[in-house]
């Protein structure tokens, strides 16, 4: 199975990190991966998105033009990327910041209050990891074990971040499975 993913939001929401962790987790699972970042006019506060492909097969081109999974962390991202989603695809919406419902009825939509869940955990900066957990639960693109290994390797110099982010990932997974 090939997962073509677009993760999008404001700069500073951890969109690029989400993509890097999913890509690294795919590598840990010996899958073929690609990650391409795209930034708006300014890094923090501007728009940011990345394209991620995780596949069992070789990847012909790293460009994602018809994703089968889209994450919208803010309203401009929902407006821009929802129309690109393949029929039957998965749309994960950060419902803490987006009050608008998806317009399409031919896709699976998961509104996840990522910022609210992160606040409940006591660290608002973990909203992106709540979404990573939701991605794992909704799509099975990679395992939670691989994601946790990827996070631990990427943040080896900051082991104190592992516990709270692991909680956030599990809360995102639980939210989808509820």
N, C-alpha and C positions, 0 to 999 in steps of 0.2 A: 504494500500500500504506500502511496505517495501522499504526504500531507503538505499542501501548499498553504502557507499561513501569512497573513498580514497582521501585524501588531501596530496599533496607532494610538497616539494621544499627544498631549502637550509635552514639550521638552521638560525634563525633571521628574516625570512620572515613572521612570524606570523601564520605558518601553524597550530600549536597546538591550538592557540587561536581561529582560525576559527572553528576547530573541537569542541572546548569547547563551543563556542557560539551557534553553531548549535544544539549541544546536550542539552544545557540548554534551548534553545528555544523550543525544542521538549518536554522537561519536563514541561515547562510552558503551553504547549498545551495538557498536560496529555497523551503524547505518550510514548511508550516504547523506551528507548535509550541505546546505549553503545558507549564508546569512548575508544580507545586503542592507546596510543602514541608509536612511534618507532623512535629512534634516531640513526644516523650514528655515526662515530668515535668521532666526537666532536659536541657539541651543536650548537654553532654559526659558520656558514660557512660549516658545514658538512651537510649530507643529513638528512632530517627529514620527517616523514609522520605520519599520523594517520588514523585509521579506525573509521568510524562513522556509526552507524545504527540508523535510526529513523523509527519506525514502529507503526502501529495501533494494531498489534498483539504482543504477547509475543515473545521475541527474544530467539531462541534456543541456539545459540552460537555467541559470540561477534567477531569472526574472519571473516574478509571480504576477500574472495579469488576471487570472481567474482563480482566486483562492478558494479552497474548500473550508477554510476557517478564518474568521476575522475577529479580532479583538478591538473594540472601540472604547478607549478610556475617556473620551470626551465627545461632545456633540459634533464638532466639525469632522471628526474621524468617522463617526457613524454615518453622517451625510455623504461623505466622500466614498467610503469603502463598502457600505451595505449593497449598493447596486452591482458591485463587481463580483460578489459572492456567487459561487455555483449553486444552482438549484439543489436542494438537499443538504447544503452546507451548514456549518455551525457559526452562529454569531453570538459572541459573548460581549455583553454590554456592561460597563461599569455604572450600575444604576444609582450609585451614590451621587454621581455627577450628571447623569443623563436621565431626564424625566420623560423624554420622548420614547415611545415604543417603536419597535421595528416596523417598517412599512410592508415588508414582504411576508407572505404566508407560505412560501415554498421552501423555507429554511427552518432549522431548529434554532430557537432563540433562548439564550440563558441570561437573564438579567441578574447580575451579581453585585451586591452592595459592597464592593471591595474596600472603599475608604472607611465605611462604617465598621466592617469586620476588623480591619487593621486598627482602628481606634479602640475597639473592644479589647484587642490584644495589647494595647498600650503603646503601639508604635505605628504612627500613620504612614511611615515610609515603607511598610510591608504590604501596601495595597497591591503592588505589582506581583508579589509572590502569592497573594490570595488568588489572583487571576491565573497565575501559572498552575496552581492547584486545580482551578476550574477547567483549564485547558486539558490537563492530564485526565481528569475524570470524564470530560465530555467527549474527548477524541481518542484517547489511548495512544497519542502520538509517540510518547515515551513513558517509561515507568516512573513512579514516584521515587523509587530507589535510585534510578539513574539521575534524576533531577537533584536529589539530595547529595549524591556524590559529586555532581558537577558544581553545585553551590559550594560545597566544602573545599573543592580544589580551587575554585575561582577566588574564594575568600579565605584561603589558608592563613593569610597574615592577620585576619580578623576573626578568629574562632568564636568570639563572643556573639557574633551575628547569627551563627548557625541555629541556635535553639529557637529564637523568635521567628526566624524565617521558615524553619521547619513547621512550627505551629501554624503560620500563615498559609503555607502550602496545604497542610492537612485540613485547615478550615475551609479553604477554597474547594477542595475535593468533597468535603462533607456537604457543603452548600449545594453542590450539583446533585449529590446522591440522596438528598433529603426527600 
